[in-house]
Amino acid sequence: MIHPADPILTHVRGRTRGVAALVALALSAGVLVALAPAPPAVAGPGTVTVSEDFSSGTLPAGWRAVDGTWKVENGRLYGTSTSAAQNNKITFGRHLNDFRMEATVRFESVASASRWTALGLDVPADGTPPWWIATMRSGSTASNGLEFAQRTAADTWNVTNTGSAPYAAGTGRDVRVAVEVHGSQARWFVDGREALRTTSLQRSANGGQALFVNGATVSYDDVSVTELAPNGYLRPEGSPPAVIAHRGASAAAPENTLVAQEVARRANADWIEIDVRPSRDGVPFVLHDATVDRTTDGTGPIRNLTAVQLKALDAGSWFAPQYAGTTLPTLVEQLADLRTRGGNLLLEIKGAHTREEVATIVRVIREQRMSQRVFVQSFDVAALRYTRELAPELPIGLLRGSLDADPVAVAEDLGLTAYNPSGKALLTRPEVVADLHEAGVAVMVWTIDSANQWRSLEQAGVDGIITNRPAELAGWNAAYLQRPAATPTVAIVSPVDGAVLDRAQAPAVSVIATNAETVTLTLDGKRIENGGKLDLTGLAAGRHTLHAEAVGSAGRASATSTFTVEVTRAGLAYVILSSGANRAALNALNSLLLNERYEALAAFATWQAGKGVPAEVASVVAADARVLGED
């Protein structure tokens, strides 16, 4: 376990609860207030580089149909591939390191359920390999229904990640898909929920975006690409926290070794967390403790031992006999293994380091070409300041055993990418997560091995969790992603059911829906704008019905509210004053109403219909006058 000076980090972003469509329009003395859902914290005010609904009827400017048949019809883009051997593509956009690509996709016909479409994530404009894609098969619930894959320079496939969607895309069904890319990391979303992630993208210097079709005809609508802020460590809406393997898979293999790193990688950890300390001759080694006594067959402080002495130690037998002969890795070895076999490194600079010692760590990271896949954290503020000064390209995180009074201020002072407290400390003040996210700072907590605490931290919105049990947390995340979609709910807040209103009132409709993609509102069977004011001056006296229907991925919900338009003298006076009648007619109408001459009022309104009084208003005045005359 970790003590206060001992880090373990977790990376996952606080997610916005529920995929909810919220439309709230409040009535207060005729004032309309609109409440809209907050945008995903990951996007921020990003630049939209592509936004196409294909309403022009032709291929958009800058879109290049590399191969296959591509055409625009009926406000959609259609792509056709007649063979499973054809990876037909259309390219567009520009190179971005951090972006979100979205599209509405519909398989129109397929040769078989294994045929696919894909969002191209890093594709040259001429479509020549290598390129990277996020694939969805029409049989998307298959074990490889979703994929991240590379077409290599040798024109072969390198499929790095596979998974399944929550339902089959099939044919004739619109599916909203999205991929968020941050450098080598990407997350696949289906209808707003993460379904697959990767840390293995190999990015080019100039590849843009594309759409692909294989053995099918597929149509697309509402294609967009939005540039994201570079902090890809913030957890997107619909995603669980990142899995950070503490000292590798330290519950299953000797900590801080290459074998622990391999076990964590196979357990689908998003990050490998390790500790680094220098040898006597200045070589950075991967070791947690200040001495080698606990995890090797040697003794003494690591800073008193040379690299040759350290490499001669057995770092595996203490854990289990089958790991005898396992050695302490240098930082070079650790990074080389990650570079060639895959994975990202959360690197803790352990204990106090001089500027020169931090400079050595930075040099090793750069020499191993791993700057895009290393995140540096430390309890030592000086080490973080040195890192920021020497390598501003590296993200940095501050480890804390307890929370600062103002974590946001600390983060701003140090230029942090993440603020990484103990999970136990964070749960005493979970509200700081939202404050840090508002400032664009991720939250990674350490070291948590309990499913109950994972749940609490996920609900608090943390972006990552450092754990000794990465396989278990990855499994917990998989269960989280497969949870049933929340059923939509909808309620009509205003006018309340059973309300009695007179014509002088102008209520605004207030509908609140959750887990809904669309909300439809009708008044007496006719579609009305959600949030618009109800004009009671033109409605017939008596009962009226509002009906709201919310539709989401898990079904639909409906609500009904009835209200009554009551005839009153005040209401009729309002109708007359706002009628638009000419001055003579207006004076006559008011005089007849004031003297309660209702029969004459009805007759005058009928006579002046379409003359001094607008016809539609005259009929309401006449009808209400007759009702008042009967009382």
C-alpha positions in Angstrom: 0.0 0.0 0.0 1.0 3.6 -0.3 1.8 6.0 2.5 1.6 9.8 2.3 4.8 10.1 0.4 3.8 7.2 -1.8 1.9 7.9 -5.0 -0.5 6.0 -7.1 -2.4 7.7 -9.6 -5.6 7.3 -11.4 -6.8 8.8 -14.6 -10.4 9.3 -15.5 -12.5 12.2 -16.2 -15.5 13.4 -14.1 -18.4 12.7 -16.3 -21.6 14.6 -16.8 -24.3 12.5 -15.2 -26.6 10.8 -17.7 -26.9 11.6 -21.4 -29.7 14.0 -20.7 -31.5 16.4 -23.0 -32.7 19.2 -20.7 -35.2 21.8 -21.9 -36.5 24.0 -19.2 -38.5 27.1 -19.9 -39.9 28.9 -16.9 -42.8 31.2 -16.6 -42.5 34.3 -14.4 -44.6 37.3 -15.2 -44.2 36.6 -18.8 -40.5 36.3 -18.7 -39.0 33.3 -20.5 -35.9 31.6 -19.1 -34.1 28.9 -21.1 -31.9 26.4 -19.3 -29.6 24.4 -21.7 -27.4 21.5 -20.9 -23.8 22.3 -20.2 -21.4 21.3 -23.0 -19.0 18.4 -22.3 -16.1 19.6 -20.2 -13.7 17.9 -22.6 -14.6 20.0 -25.6 -14.4 23.6 -24.3 -14.7 26.4 -26.9 -13.0 24.3 -29.6 -12.8 25.3 -33.2 -15.1 23.4 -35.5 -12.9 22.5 -38.5 -15.5 20.4 -40.3 -19.3 20.8 -40.2 -21.3 19.2 -43.0 -25.0 18.2 -43.3 -24.8 17.7 -47.1 -27.7 20.0 -47.7 -25.9 21.5 -50.8 -26.6 18.4 -52.8 -23.0 18.0 -54.0 -19.8 16.8 -52.5 -18.4 19.5 -50.2 -15.5 21.6 -51.2 -12.2 20.0 -50.1 -13.7 16.5 -49.9 -11.7 14.0 -52.0 -13.3 10.8 -53.2 -10.2 8.7 -53.4 -11.8 5.4 -54.5 -15.2 3.8 -54.7 -18.5 5.6 -55.4 -19.4 8.6 -53.3 -22.4 10.9 -53.9 -24.8 13.2 -52.1 -28.5 12.5 -52.3 -31.5 13.5 -50.1 -29.2 15.5 -47.7 -26.9 12.5 -47.0 -23.5 11.4 -48.3 -23.6 7.8 -49.7 -20.5 5.6 -50.1 -20.5 2.3 -51.8 -17.9 -0.6 -51.9 -18.9 -3.6 -53.9 -16.3 -5.9 -52.5 -14.8 -6.9 -49.1 -11.5 -6.3 -50.7 -12.3 -2.6 -51.3 -11.5 -0.1 -48.5 -13.1 2.8 -50.3 -12.5 6.2 -48.8 -13.2 9.9 -49.0 -10.8 12.2 -47.3 -11.2 15.7 -45.9 -10.2 18.0 -43.0 -6.7 18.9 -41.8 -4.2 17.4 -39.4 -5.1 17.8 -35.7 -3.5 16.3 -32.7 -6.5 16.7 -30.4 -10.0 16.5 -31.9 -13.5 14.9 -31.8 -14.9 13.5 -35.0 -18.7 12.7 -35.1 -21.1 11.4 -37.7 -24.5 9.9 -38.0 -24.0 6.6 -39.8 -26.5 4.2 -41.5 -25.8 0.9 -43.2 -28.1 0.9 -46.2 -27.0 -2.5 -47.4 -24.2 -4.9 -46.6 -22.7 -8.0 -48.2 -22.5 -9.6 -44.7 -22.7 -8.6 -41.1 -18.9 -8.5 -41.0 -18.7 -5.6 -43.5 -17.9 -2.2 -42.1 -17.6 1.6 -42.2 -14.9 3.6 -40.4 -14.0 7.1 -39.3 -10.5 7.9 -40.6 -8.5 9.4 -37.8 -5.1 10.0 -39.5 -5.3 9.6 -43.2 -3.3 11.2 -46.0 -5.3 13.3 -48.5 -4.5 10.8 -51.3 -5.5 7.8 -49.1 -2.2 6.0 -49.3 -1.2 3.9 -46.3 -0.2 4.0 -43.5 -3.5 5.3 -42.0 -5.5 4.8 -38.8 -9.3 4.2 -38.6 -12.0 3.5 -36.0 -14.2 0.8 -37.5 -17.8 -0.3 -36.9 -19.2 -3.5 -38.5 -22.9 -3.7 -39.3 -22.8 -6.7 -36.9 -21.4 -4.4 -34.2 -22.2 -6.6 -31.3 -19.6 -9.1 -32.5 -16.4 -9.4 -30.4 -14.7 -7.3 -33.1 -17.8 -5.2 -34.0 -15.7 -2.2 -33.2 -12.0 -1.8 -33.9 -9.0 0.5 -33.9 -6.8 -0.5 -36.7 -3.9 0.6 -38.8 -3.3 0.0 -42.5 0.5 -0.3 -42.5 2.9 1.0 -45.1 3.2 -2.6 -46.3 -0.6 -2.5 -47.0 -1.4 -5.0 -44.2 -3.6 -4.8 -41.2 -2.5 -4.0 -37.7 -5.6 -4.3 -35.5 -4.7 -3.0 -32.1 -8.0 -3.0 -30.2 -11.3 -4.8 -30.6 -14.6 -4.6 -28.8 -18.4 -4.7 -29.1 -21.1 -2.1 -29.4 -24.1 -2.2 -27.0 -26.4 -3.1 -29.9 -26.2 -4.2 -33.6 -26.0 -1.4 -36.1 -27.8 -3.6 -38.6 -29.2 -1.9 -41.7 -31.6 1.1 -42.0 -30.7 2.4 -38.5 -29.1 5.7 -37.8 -26.2 5.4 -35.3 -24.5 8.4 -33.8 -20.8 7.7 -33.5 -17.8 9.7 -32.3 -14.1 9.3 -31.7 -12.1 11.6 -29.4 -8.4 11.6 -30.3 -5.6 13.0 -28.2 -2.2 12.1 -29.7 -1.8 8.4 -29.5 -5.0 7.9 -27.4 -8.5 7.6 -28.8 -11.9 6.6 -27.5 -14.8 5.2 -29.6 -18.3 6.4 -28.7 -21.6 4.8 -29.8 -24.7 7.0 -29.1 -22.8 9.0 -26.5 -21.3 6.1 -24.6 -17.7 4.9 -24.7 -17.4 1.4 -26.2 -13.6 1.1 -26.9 -10.4 2.9 -26.3 -6.8 2.7 -27.4 -3.4 4.1 -26.5 -1.6 2.7 -29.6 -2.2 5.3 -32.4 0.9 6.2 -34.3 0.4 9.7 -35.6 1.7 11.2 -38.8 2.6 14.9 -39.4 -0.1 15.7 -41.9 -2.9 13.1 -42.0 -6.4 14.4 -41.9 -9.8 12.8 -41.5 -11.8 10.4 -43.8 -14.8 8.1 -44.1 -14.4 4.5 -45.2 -16.8 1.9 -46.5 -16.1 -1.8 -47.1 -18.4 -4.3 -48.8 -21.5 -2.1 -48.2 -23.4 1.0 -49.0 -23.4 3.4 -46.1 -24.9 6.9 -45.7 -23.7 9.6 -43.5 -25.1 12.9 -42.1 -24.0 15.6 -39.7 -20.3 15.0 -40.0 -18.3 17.3 -37.7 -14.7 17.6 -36.5 -14.0 19.8 -33.5 -10.5 20.7 -32.2 -10.1 19.8 -28.5 -8.0 21.3 -25.8 -4.8 19.3 -25.5 -5.5 17.9 -22.0 -6.8 14.5 -23.1 -6.6 13.3 -19.5 -10.0 14.8 -18.7 -12.6 12.0 -18.9 -15.1 12.6 -21.6 -18.8 12.3 -21.0 -19.9 8.6 -21.4 -16.4 7.2 -20.3 -15.3 5.5 -17.2 -12.1 6.5 -15.3 -8.7 5.6 -16.8 -7.0 2.5 -15.4 -3.6 3.3 -14.0 -1.6 0.3 -13.0 0.3 1.1 -9.7 4.0 0.0 -10.1 2.7 -2.1 -13.0 0.3 -4.9 -12.1 1.8 -5.0 -8.6 -0.8 -7.4 -7.1 0.1 -10.0 -9.7 3.8 -9.6 -10.4 6.9 -8.1 -8.7 6.3 -4.3 -8.7 8.2 -1.9 -10.9 9.6 -4.6 -13.3 9.1 -5.3 -16.9 7.0 -8.3 -16.1 4.7 -6.3 -14.0 4.4 -3.9 -16.9 3.6 -6.7 -19.3 0.9 -8.1 -17.0 -0.7 -4.6 -16.7 -0.6 -4.1 -20.4 -2.4 -7.4 -21.0 -4.9 -6.4 -18.3 -5.8 -3.4 -20.6 -4.4 -0.7 -18.3 -4.4 2.7 -19.9 -1.3 3.8 -18.0 1.6 2.1 -16.3 2.6 3.9 -13.1 6.3 3.5 -12.0 8.8 5.2 -9.7 12.2 6.4 -10.7 15.3 7.1 -8.7 19.0 7.6 -9.7 21.8 5.2 -9.1 25.1 6.4 -7.6 26.4 7.0 -11.1 23.3 8.9 -12.2 21.4 6.3 -14.1 17.6 6.5 -13.6 16.3 3.2 -12.3 12.7 2.0 -11.6 12.4 1.5 -7.9 9.8 2.7 -5.3 11.8 2.6 -2.0 14.9 4.6 -1.2 16.6 1.3 -0.5 16.8 -2.0 -2.4 16.1 -4.1 0.8 12.4 -4.8 0.4 12.2 -5.8 -3.3 15.6 -7.3 -4.1 18.2 -9.6 -2.6 20.5 -6.6 -2.0 20.8 -4.1 0.7 21.4 -0.3 1.0 20.2 2.9 -0.5 19.9 3.0 -4.2 21.9 6.2 -4.4 24.9 4.3 -2.9 24.8 1.6 -5.6 26.1 1.8 -9.2 24.1 0.8 -12.2 26.2 -2.4 -12.6 25.5 -3.3 -9.0 21.8 -2.7 -9.3 21.5 -4.8 -12.5 23.0 -7.7 -10.7 20.2 -7.8 -8.1 17.3 -10.3 -8.1 14.1 -8.2 -8.1 11.6 -11.1 -8.4 12.3 -13.9 -5.9 10.8 -11.8 -3.0 7.4 -11.9 -4.8 7.3 -15.5 -5.9 9.8 -18.2 -6.9 8.8 -18.2 -10.6 10.1 -14.6 -10.9 13.6 -15.5 -9.7 16.1 -13.7 -11.9 13.9 -10.7 -12.7 16.1 -7.6 -12.7 15.5 -3.9 -11.8 14.8 -2.1 -15.1 16.5 1.2 -16.0 14.2 4.0 -17.2 15.7 3.4 -20.7 14.6 -0.2 -20.6 11.1 0.6 -19.3 10.5 3.2 -22.0 11.9 1.1 -24.8 9.5 -1.7 -23.8 6.6 0.6 -23.8 7.6 2.1 -27.1 7.9 -1.2 -28.9 5.1 -3.2 -27.2 2.7 -0.4 -26.4 1.4 1.6 -23.5 1.7 4.9 -21.7 3.8 5.8 -18.7 2.8 7.7 -15.6 6.3 8.4 -14.2 6.7 9.4 -10.6 9.9 11.2 -9.8 10.5 9.7 -6.4 12.0 11.8 -3.6 14.0 15.0 -4.0 15.9 15.4 -7.3 18.3 18.0 -8.4 17.8 20.0 -11.6 20.6 17.9 -13.2 18.9 14.6 -12.2 15.6 15.8 -13.6 17.4 16.9 -16.8 18.7 13.3 -17.1 15.2 11.9 -16.9 14.0 14.4 -19.5 16.9 13.5 -21.8 16.1 9.7 -21.6 12.5 10.3 -22.4 13.4 12.4 -25.4 16.0 9.9 -26.6 13.5 7.1 -26.4 11.0 9.3 -28.5 8.4 8.9 -25.7 7.5 12.5 -25.0 4.0 12.1 -26.3 3.4 9.0 -24.0 4.9 10.0 -20.7 3.1 11.9 -17.9 5.4 13.1 -15.0 4.1 13.3 -11.4 5.8 13.9 -8.1 5.2 14.9 -4.5 8.3 17.1 -4.9 7.2 20.5 -6.1 10.8 21.4 -7.1 11.0 18.3 -9.4 7.8 19.4 -11.1 9.1 23.0 -11.6 12.3 21.6 -13.1 10.3 19.3 -15.4 8.2 22.2 -16.6 11.2 24.4 -17.2 13.2 21.7 -19.0 10.4 19.9 -20.9 7.3 22.1 -21.2 5.9 19.5 -23.6 5.5 16.9 -20.8 2.3 17.0 -18.7 2.8 17.2 -15.0 0.8 16.1 -12.0 1.2 17.0 -8.3 0.8 14.1 -5.8 -0.8 15.0 -2.5 -1.6 12.9 0.6 -4.2 15.5 1.7 -6.0 18.2 -0.2 -4.7 21.8 -0.4 -7.0 24.5 0.8 -7.3 25.7 -2.8 -6.2 23.0 -5.3 -7.1 25.2 -8.3 -4.7 27.9 -7.1 -2.0 25.4 -6.6 -2.6 23.9 -10.0 -2.4 27.3 -11.7 0.8 28.2 -9.9 2.6 25.0 -10.9 1.0 24.8 -14.4 -0.4 21.3 -13.6 -2.1 19.1 -16.1 -3.4 17.0 -13.2 -3.9 17.2 -9.5 -3.4 13.8 -8.0 -4.5 13.3 -4.3 -5.1 10.1 -2.4 -8.5 8.7 -3.1 -9.3 8.7 0.6 -8.5 12.4 0.9 -10.5 13.3 -2.2 -13.6 11.6 -0.9 -13.6 14.1 2.0 -14.2 17.0 -0.4 -15.3 15.5 -3.8 -16.6 18.9 -4.9 -13.0 19.9 -5.7 -13.1 17.7 -8.8 -15.7 20.0 -10.5 -13.6 23.1 -9.6 -10.4 21.5 -11.0 -12.3 20.4 -14.2 -13.6 24.0 -14.6 -9.9 25.1 -14.6 -9.0 22.4 -17.2 -7.1 20.2 -14.7 -7.6 16.5 -14.5 -7.8 14.5 -11.3 -6.0 11.2 -10.8 -6.3 9.5 -7.4 -4.2 6.9 -5.7 -4.2 4.0 -4.7 -7.6 2.4 -4.7 -8.3 -1.4 -4.9 -11.9 -1.5 -3.7 -14.8 -1.7 -6.1 -17.0 0.3 -3.7 -14.5 3.1 -3.7 -14.1 2.9 -7.5 -17.8 3.6 -7.7 -17.7 6.5 -5.3 -14.7 8.0 -7.2 -16.3 7.5 -10.6 -19.4 9.3 -9.3 -17.2 12.1 -8.0 -15.9 12.5 -11.5 -12.2 11.6 -11.2 -10.4 11.1 -14.5 -8.1 8.2 -13.5 -7.6 5.7 -10.7 -4.3 4.3 -9.7 -4.7 0.7 -8.5 -2.7 -2.4 -7.7 -5.5 -4.4 -9.5 -5.6 -3.0 -13.0 -7.3 -6.2 -14.5 -10.1 -5.9 -11.9 -10.6 -2.2 -12.5 -10.6 -2.8 -16.3 -13.3 -5.4 -15.8 -15.2 -3.0 -13.6 -15.0 -0.4 -16.3 -16.2 -3.0 -18.9 -19.3 -3.7 -16.7 -19.8 0.1 -16.4 -19.8 0.5 -20.2 -22.2 -2.4 -20.6 -24.7 -1.1 -18.1 -28.2 -0.7 -19.5 -28.9 2.7 -21.0 -30.9 4.9 -18.7 -34.6 5.0 -19.6 -35.8 8.5 -20.7 -38.0 10.5 -18.4 -40.1 13.6 -19.3 -42.3 15.9 -17.2 -44.3 19.0 -18.1 -43.6 21.5 -15.4 -45.6 24.4 -16.7 -48.5 24.7 -17.1 -49.2 22.3 -14.3 -51.8 19.6 -14.9 -55.2 20.9 -14.1 -54.3 24.6 -14.3 -57.1 27.1 -14.9 -55.9 30.1 -16.8 -57.5 33.2 -18.2 -56.6 34.9 -21.4 -54.6 37.7 -19.7 -51.9 35.1 -18.9 -49.1 34.0 -21.2 -47.5 30.9 -19.7 -44.3 29.5 -21.1 -44.1 25.7 -21.5 -41.5 24.1 -19.2 -40.5 20.6 -20.1 -37.7 18.7 -18.3 -36.4 15.5 -19.9 -33.5 13.2 -19.0 -31.7 10.5 -21.0 -33.5 11.8 -24.1 -32.1 12.5 -27.6 -35.3 14.3 -28.8 -38.3 15.9 -27.1 -41.5 16.5 -29.0 -44.3 18.7 -27.7 -47.8 19.1 -29.1 -50.8 21.2 -28.1 -54.1 19.6 -29.0 -52.3 17.4 -31.4 -50.4 20.2 -33.2 -46.6 20.5 -32.9 -45.5 23.6 -30.9 -42.0 25.0 -30.1 -40.6 23.7 -26.8 -40.3 26.7 -24.5 -42.6 29.0 -26.4 -45.2 31.1 -24.7 -48.7 29.9 -24.9 -50.9 32.6 -26.6 -54.2 32.0 -24.8 -55.9 34.9 -26.6 -56.5 32.7 -29.7 -57.5 29.4 -28.0 -61.1 28.3 -27.6 -62.5 28.5 -24.1 -62.4 25.2 -22.3 -59.9 22.3 -21.9 -56.6 21.9 -23.8 -54.0 19.1 -23.8 -50.2 19.3 -23.9 -48.4 16.1 -24.7 -44.6 15.6 -24.5 -42.7 12.7 -25.8 -39.0 12.0 -25.1 -37.0 9.4 -27.1 -33.7 8.0 -26.1 -31.5 5.0 -26.9 -33.2 3.0 -24.1 -36.8 3.7 -25.2 -39.3 6.5 -24.9 -41.4 8.3 -22.3 -44.4 10.6 -22.4 -46.2 13.0 -20.2 -49.6 14.8 -20.5 -50.8 18.0 -18.9 -54.3 19.5 -19.3 -55.3 23.1 -18.6 -58.5 25.1 -19.0 -58.9 28.5 -20.6 -61.5 30.2 -18.4 -63.6 33.1 -19.7 -63.3 36.2 -17.4 -63.9 39.9 -17.8 -60.2 40.6 -17.2 -59.2 38.0 -19.8 -61.6 39.4 -22.3 -60.4 43.0 -21.6 -56.8 41.8 -22.4 -58.0 40.3 -25.7 -59.6 43.5 -26.7 -56.7 45.7 -25.7 -54.2 43.5 -27.6 -56.6 42.9 -30.5 -55.1 45.3 -33.0 -58.6 46.8 -33.6 -58.8 50.3 -35.0 -59.4 53.1 -32.5 -63.1 53.5 -33.1 -63.8 49.8 -32.8 -61.5 49.5 -29.7 -63.4 52.3 -27.9 -66.7 50.7 -28.7 -65.6 47.2 -27.6 -64.2 48.6 -24.3 -67.4 50.6 -23.6 -69.7 47.7 -24.2 -67.5 45.4 -21.9 -67.3 48.1 -19.2 -71.1 48.4 -19.1 -71.5 44.6 -19.2 -73.6 44.8 -22.4 -72.4 41.3 -23.5 -75.0 40.6 -26.1 -74.3 43.9 -27.9 -70.6 43.3 -27.5 -70.9 39.9 -29.3 -73.0 41.5 -32.0 -70.6 44.4 -32.5 -67.5 42.1 -32.7 -69.3 39.9 -35.3 -70.3 42.9 -37.4 -66.7 44.4 -37.3 -65.0 41.0 -38.0 -62.4 41.7 -40.7 -63.2 45.4 -40.7 -62.4 47.3 -37.6 -61.4 44.1 -35.7 -59.2 41.3 -37.0 -61.5 38.4 -37.8 -59.8 35.7 -35.6 -59.9 38.1 -32.6 -63.5 39.1 -33.3 -64.7 35.4 -33.1 -63.0 35.0 -29.7 -64.5 38.3 -28.4 -68.0 37.3 -29.6 -67.7 33.8 -28.1 -66.4 35.0 -24.7 -69.1 37.8 -24.5 -71.8 35.2 -25.0 -70.4 33.1 -22.2 -70.2 36.1 -19.9 -73.8 37.0 -20.8 -75.0 33.6 -19.7 -73.6 34.0 -16.2 
